[in-house]
Amino acid sequence: MSSSPATESRSGVTRRVGESSSLHRETIESQAVAAFARAIGAPLDGTVPPTWLTRGRQGEFELLQKLGVPLSSVLHGEQEYEWLGTLRVGMDLCHVTRLAEAVVKRGSKALLYFLKLDTRFTDGPEGRPVACGRTVIVLREELPS
Amino acid sequence: VRKFEPNLPELELPPVTQRELCDYAAASGDPNPIHLDPAAASRAGLPGVIAHGMLIASKMVERARVLRPGADLARAQFRFKAMTLLGDRLILKAQDGGEGRLELQAVKADGTVVCTAAFQTGPKG
């Protein structure tokens, strides 16, 4: 049986461990922080909610696109954040995301891919580390019946 | 694995709305259409539009900050267990694990756990 192009690109994911996104960079601005705080029900006190880091998933999205994985086909399985410093308005928050691990598990009806994506956040492109993120993305591929 | 035994006040969130998901998508920069467009969710094999995992996780972090005012958040680990659909009412339950540990669960009215979170407060790094 021939496999679809999508199947081939997904299977190829396991060979692309170690690939990184480009550097993403965004100055933390007070208006965007207020919109984010309102969206999650955080206090509007000028502080930056810790999960502001989720705006730094742009590296993940870029990497998934590079790997040929459509965003609408993945589920967010796990997320870890480690905060090394306090996020502040005006900070030049930079991040790079790397495919750290790709594991395939075979079920009776589908293959499940578990992609581990590590993100390093720094204050400025070469600046001090601010946070680390570890994301597990789950991708399901139905097996021919 | 330690048993989850809530020993802190719980919080019931209002039902999830499409407006809320649109606001979060815009504010977080998450373009995934499965959170916004019923047709895209259906094409992805989902029963309907689902809430962003990180929206629920963010609400859990804010709950942790209310339960531990002034505490410095050092680490958080979230596991997404089930999907949250429009109209779902989530209850945030919490357990003080001692030594700066705090565990939360987001649970639907029927008892389904949608997300577990483990927080460590204390010095960062």
Interface residues (C-beta under 8 A of the other chain):
Chain A: A32 A35 F36 R38 A39 I40 G41 A42 P49 P50 T51 T54 R55 R57 Q58 F61 L71 S72 S73 L75 H76 G77 E78 Q79 E80 Y81 E82 W83 L84 G85 T86
Chain B: E20 D23 Y24 A26 A27 S28 G29 D30 P31 N32 P33 I34 A40 R43 A44 H52 G53 M54 L55 A57 S58 K59 V61 E62 R65 L73 A74 R75 A76 Q77 F78 R79 F80 K124 G125
